[in-house]
Amino acid sequence: MRKKNPDIRPFTKQFYKGNVVHFIFALCETLLGTIGALFLSWLIQQLVDLIGGYDTGLDLGQLTMITLILIIGITAANLISYHSKPRFITRGISQYKEYVFGELTKKNISAFSGENSSAYISALTNDIQTIEQGYLWNPFSMLDSLLAFAGAMAMMIWYSPLLTLIAIGLSLLPLIASLFTGNKVAEEEKEVSDRNEAYTSALRDSLGGFSVVKSFQAEARMIRIFQANVKELARAQCGKYKMRILVQMFGSVAGVTAQLGVFLFGAYLALTGKGVTAGTTMIFVQLMNYVLSPIGTIPACIAERKAARALVTKTAVALNANVRAETEPNT
């Protein structure tokens, strides 16, 4: 019997099965990378204020030494990523494929023969990239964005609460833009998956029945059917790409507006002696990247995760149908 809402946890657990160590190291790299990026912003502020003649408490030699230490730390973090992330991603997605294929072997012969195998071919080929992005890559992007956001907000409040309030107000622009467009990505991904399934089915049927087509001289009809599926797939893919570009466009325009607004307000406060230095203005512009990035990144990551979850659920529903309840007797 088919379940309406199958449990997909056995599927998603495959990403982490025997893969926790690589996952933890990848998380550590994300944490170190975020700290390094925030520290770089502080270093830029110190150098700008030093050039402007402000007393920063550190001379050029000390800042040069700190720069070298920062470069070494960033290099170490990248080396951890080099060894951990690829292993986590490839092992996780490989185990997912193996699990799906193993569940597929539990099908009854008669039940499987009556199903469209293109759904499984699509699940193990076309859908894998979306699932990999949504479940394996995106957690690191979301963690990086959240940590950077929290760290940037703390630094901004410490430097200038007034300018922080202005920055928060201007940051609402990209947030509103992302809320209007972000959720559409999952719908477009699902449409592409369905069209991929239909395309794969048409291709399999055409090649599998090639001899019959040639016997009845039905090549023209076969070409028309294939062309129709190609056009439908292209239309769905085009819609997905357009939606992604639209999301990025709204986020980029709103982000640039917010950054320039903070820069202009910061310049005004610096010129009027409101306790803001040139270096403070520069670090606010730098930190705004970490405030704005989550606004664009996190909704997109959530949308991609929803899309990936929909594809995993689609596979689980197909695999959950017509599974033998007990071992079939040997004949």
Residue, then its C-alpha position, 0 to 999 in steps of 0.5 A: m500500500r502506498k503511503k501518502n506522506p512517506d518518512i524520508r528520514p531513512f533517505t536523508k540519514q544516508f548523507y551522514k551515515g559514517n560521515v560525521v567526522h568529515f561533516i564536523f571538520a567541514l563545519c570547523e572550516t566554516l567557523l574558522g573562515t567566518i572568524g577570519a573574514l570578520f577579523l579581516s574587516w577589523l584589520i581594514q578598519q585599523l589600517v584605514d584609521l592608521i593612514g588617516g592619523y587616528d590613534t589605533g593603539l597599534d603601529l604598522g609593524q604590529l598590524t603587518m604581523i597580525t596580517l601574516i597570522l591572518i593569512i596563515g589562519i585562512t590558509a589552514a582553514n582552506l586546507i581543512s575544507y580541501h580535505s573534508k568537504p569533498r569527502f563528505i559530499t561525495r560519500g553522502i551522495s554515494q550512500y544516498k544513491e546506493y540506498v535508493f537503488g537498494e530499496l528499488t530491488k525490494k520491488n515485486i517483479s510484476a509491480f516494477s514491470g507495471e511502473n515507469s522506470s524513468a522516474y527512478i532513472s531521473a531520481l538517480t541522475n537528473d535530481i541528484q544535483t538538486i538534492e546534493q546542493g539542497y542537503l549537502w552544500n547548503p548547510f555550510s552556506m547557511l551556517d556561514s551566513l548566520l555566523a557572519f551575520a551575528g558577528a557583523m551585527a555585534m561589531m557594528i553595534w560596538y562601533s556605532p549603534l546609530l549607524t547600526l540602526i541605519a544599516i538595519g533599516l536599509s537592510l530591509l530592502p533586500l529582505i523584502a525583495s528575497l521574500f517576494t521571489g525566494n519561494k518560487v525557486a522550489e516550484e521551478e525545480k519541481e517543474v524541471s524534475d517532472r519534465n526531465e522524467a518525461y524526457t527520459s521516458a520518451l528517450r527510453d521508449s524511442l530507443g527501446g522500440f527503435s526496431v518497431v519504429k523502423s519497421f512501421q516507418a514511424e520515424a517522423r512521429m518518433i522525432r515529433i514526440f522527442q522534439a516536443n519533450v525537448k521543448e517542454l524540458a527547455r521551457a521548464q529549464c528556461g523558467k528556472y534560470k529566469m527565476r534564479i536571475l530574478v532573485q539575484m537581480f532583486g537581491s543585488v539591486a537592493g544590496v547595492t542600495a543598502q551598502l551605498g546608503v550606509f556609506l553615505f550616512g557614515a561619511y556624513l557622521a564622520l564629516t560632522g564629527k559624530g564619533v565615526t571615523a573613516g575606518t569605522t565607515m569602511i568597516f561598516v561598508q565591509l560588514m554590510n556584506y555579511v548582513l546582506s548576504p544572509i538575506g539573499t543566501i538563506p531564503a535561496c538555501i531554504a528554497e533549494r532545500k525545499a526543492a531537494r526535499a520534494l525530490v526525495t519525497k517524490t522518490a520515496v513515494a515511488l519506492n514505497a508503492n508495491v513493495r513486497a511485504e515479506t520475502e517471496p518464496n523461491t520457485 
